[in-house]
Amino acid sequence: MKSFKAGDMVSLKSGGPVMTVQRVIGKEEDISFQRIDDYIRMIKGFHAGDIICQWFEGNELKFAAFPATSIELVKDNEGA
């Protein structure tokens, strides 16, 4: 499976907007983020290595978590 990192440009394999990886669940050293990640894993069912992305819809910033298996790098970003 591809390893993603903050700043990668990705999209859902099923289509949708280009998104930016904000962070990877379970990769933070900051205790505050570790607690958030614990919540996301326990309550929302995500796993270490899953991705939190952000994107714009018009002028509104959106964000959500996605299983790493459901996203892929945007072609223009590969090899960068």
Backbone as CSV, one residue per row, in Angstrom:
resi,resn,N_x,N_y,N_z,CA_x,CA_y,CA_z,C_x,C_y,C_z
1,MET,0.838,-1.178,0.000,0.000,0.000,0.000,0.883,1.240,0.000
2,LYS,0.484,2.264,-0.720,1.220,3.512,-0.812,1.244,4.210,0.540
3,SER,2.380,4.767,0.892,2.507,5.547,2.110,2.311,7.020,1.762
4,PHE,1.348,7.657,2.386,1.060,9.056,2.110,1.719,9.934,3.157
5,LYS,1.909,11.205,2.800,2.496,12.158,3.739,1.778,13.496,3.605
6,ALA,1.881,14.311,4.630,1.260,15.630,4.622,1.726,16.404,3.391
7,GLY,0.769,17.029,2.724,1.070,17.823,1.536,0.836,17.095,0.231
8,ASP,0.721,15.766,0.265,0.426,15.014,-0.962,-0.936,15.431,-1.507
9,MET,-1.025,15.514,-2.822,-2.297,15.783,-3.480,-2.893,14.438,-3.869
10,VAL,-4.132,14.193,-3.428,-4.776,12.901,-3.615,-6.215,13.094,-4.070
11,SER,-6.819,12.004,-4.500,-8.253,11.985,-4.766,-8.771,10.607,-4.406
12,LEU,-10.074,10.513,-4.233,-10.678,9.210,-4.000,-10.564,8.392,-5.267
13,LYS,-10.342,7.100,-5.131,-10.267,6.230,-6.305,-11.570,6.259,-7.084
14,SER,-12.673,6.543,-6.396,-13.978,6.593,-7.044,-14.275,7.947,-7.679
15,GLY,-13.362,8.911,-7.548,-13.550,10.236,-8.133,-13.739,11.292,-7.066
16,GLY,-14.001,12.511,-7.489,-14.206,13.614,-6.563,-13.114,14.653,-6.685
17,PRO,-13.108,15.629,-5.771,-12.153,16.727,-5.864,-10.727,16.296,-5.526
18,VAL,-9.776,17.084,-5.992,-8.390,16.899,-5.562,-8.309,17.416,-4.128
19,MET,-7.685,16.625,-3.269,-7.571,16.964,-1.857,-6.098,16.990,-1.461
20,THR,-5.800,17.657,-0.371,-4.449,17.689,0.175,-4.426,16.885,1.464
21,VAL,-3.440,16.007,1.594,-3.290,15.247,2.837,-2.872,16.230,3.925
22,GLN,-3.710,16.333,4.945,-3.402,17.197,6.081,-2.470,16.468,7.044
23,ARG,-2.810,15.203,7.310,-1.951,14.382,8.162,-2.377,12.922,8.068
24,VAL,-1.516,12.067,8.586,-1.750,10.625,8.576,-2.046,10.196,10.017
25,ILE,-3.146,9.496,10.214,-3.547,9.058,11.553,-2.474,8.131,12.135
26,GLY,-2.066,8.449,13.364,-1.079,7.629,14.063,0.361,8.012,13.825
27,LYS,0.613,9.064,13.056,1.995,9.460,12.760,2.437,10.706,13.527
28,GLU,1.561,11.243,14.364,1.880,12.474,15.089,2.600,12.176,16.396
29,GLU,3.539,13.012,16.767,4.232,12.875,18.041,3.614,13.756,19.111
30,ASP,2.874,14.785,18.698,2.220,15.698,19.632,1.110,14.962,20.380
31,ILE,1.114,15.038,21.709,0.144,14.304,22.532,-1.297,14.698,22.211
32,SER,-1.531,15.952,21.868,-2.886,16.394,21.527,-3.401,15.638,20.307
33,PHE,-2.576,15.518,19.280,-2.974,14.788,18.083,-3.102,13.298,18.359
34,GLN,-2.260,12.771,19.245,-2.364,11.356,19.597,-3.719,11.065,20.224
35,ARG,-4.209,11.954,21.064,-5.527,11.776,21.686,-6.633,11.865,20.644
36,ILE,-6.512,12.809,19.732,-7.493,12.920,18.646,-7.480,11.648,17.811
37,ASP,-6.288,11.165,17.495,-6.169,9.932,16.707,-6.790,8.746,17.438
38,ASP,-6.589,8.667,18.757,-7.204,7.587,19.544,-8.722,7.648,19.413
39,TYR,-9.282,8.856,19.496,-10.729,9.040,19.350,-11.190,8.602,17.957
40,ILE,-10.477,9.042,16.936,-10.845,8.705,15.558,-10.821,7.195,15.356
41,ARG,-9.837,6.533,15.923,-9.740,5.077,15.775,-10.837,4.373,16.562
42,MET,-11.070,4.772,17.797,-12.037,4.069,18.642,-13.478,4.359,18.234
43,ILE,-13.812,5.604,17.997,-15.204,5.995,17.754,-15.564,5.917,16.275
44,LYS,-14.681,6.325,15.418,-14.989,6.421,13.986,-14.554,5.197,13.188
45,GLY,-13.741,4.315,13.785,-13.365,3.080,13.111,-12.211,3.195,12.125
46,PHE,-11.462,4.285,12.175,-10.302,4.413,11.297,-9.097,3.744,11.952
47,HIS,-8.023,3.600,11.184,-6.839,2.884,11.637,-5.597,3.739,11.435
48,ALA,-4.535,3.383,12.124,-3.251,4.045,11.891,-2.909,3.896,10.417
49,GLY,-2.473,4.989,9.816,-2.147,4.989,8.393,-3.260,5.535,7.522
50,ASP,-4.488,5.643,8.065,-5.560,6.275,7.310,-5.284,7.773,7.242
51,ILE,-5.988,8.455,6.365,-5.608,9.802,5.967,-6.666,10.839,6.318
52,ILE,-6.233,11.998,6.809,-7.121,13.145,6.972,-6.771,14.134,5.874
53,CYS,-7.763,14.477,5.063,-7.569,15.348,3.912,-8.369,16.636,4.064
54,GLN,-7.947,17.639,3.322,-8.693,18.891,3.253,-8.790,19.324,1.805
55,TRP,-9.863,20.067,1.492,-10.115,20.560,0.141,-11.096,21.707,0.237
56,PHE,-11.258,22.430,-0.852,-12.211,23.534,-0.905,-13.416,23.150,-1.743
57,GLU,-14.591,23.541,-1.270,-15.818,23.543,-2.064,-16.206,25.000,-2.159
58,GLY,-15.926,25.610,-3.317,-16.083,27.059,-3.427,-15.072,27.719,-2.515
59,ASN,-15.560,28.561,-1.602,-14.680,29.230,-0.638,-14.666,28.535,0.714
60,GLU,-15.361,27.416,0.828,-15.469,26.727,2.112,-14.453,25.585,2.210
61,LEU,-13.644,25.635,3.270,-12.665,24.586,3.523,-13.361,23.393,4.146
62,LYS,-13.164,22.211,3.572,-13.737,20.970,4.077,-12.598,20.054,4.502
63,PHE,-12.903,19.121,5.393,-11.925,18.103,5.738,-12.653,16.847,6.187
64,ALA,-11.988,15.710,6.011,-12.554,14.421,6.400,-11.433,13.393,6.453
65,ALA,-11.716,12.282,7.137,-10.788,11.153,7.193,-11.231,10.106,6.180
66,PHE,-10.267,9.422,5.593,-10.528,8.393,4.596,-9.609,7.202,4.843
67,PRO,-10.094,5.988,4.586,-9.189,4.834,4.619,-8.104,5.026,3.555
68,ALA,-6.886,4.716,3.895,-5.780,4.889,2.936,-6.016,4.076,1.669
69,THR,-6.735,2.980,1.785,-6.992,2.136,0.614,-7.971,2.763,-0.371
70,SER,-8.652,3.838,0.028,-9.656,4.440,-0.852,-9.135,5.654,-1.619
71,ILE,-7.883,6.053,-1.367,-7.353,7.227,-2.059,-6.108,6.870,-2.861
72,GLU,-5.802,7.765,-3.803,-4.611,7.584,-4.631,-3.981,8.939,-4.895
73,LEU,-2.687,8.940,-5.169,-1.998,10.171,-5.518,-2.546,10.711,-6.827
74,VAL,-2.634,12.031,-6.921,-3.017,12.665,-8.172,-1.819,12.579,-9.100
75,LYS,-2.043,12.218,-10.344,-0.955,11.958,-11.312,0.065,13.071,-11.369
76,ASP,-0.367,14.345,-11.341,0.560,15.475,-11.442,1.493,15.568,-10.235
77,ASN,1.146,14.884,-9.142,1.927,14.973,-7.910,2.936,13.831,-7.794
78,GLU,2.785,12.779,-8.573,3.673,11.616,-8.453,5.090,12.002,-8.857
79,GLY,6.034,11.491,-8.108,7.433,11.737,-8.404,7.924,13.067,-7.927
80,ALA,7.065,13.849,-7.287,7.464,15.176,-6.814,8.175,15.060,-5.486
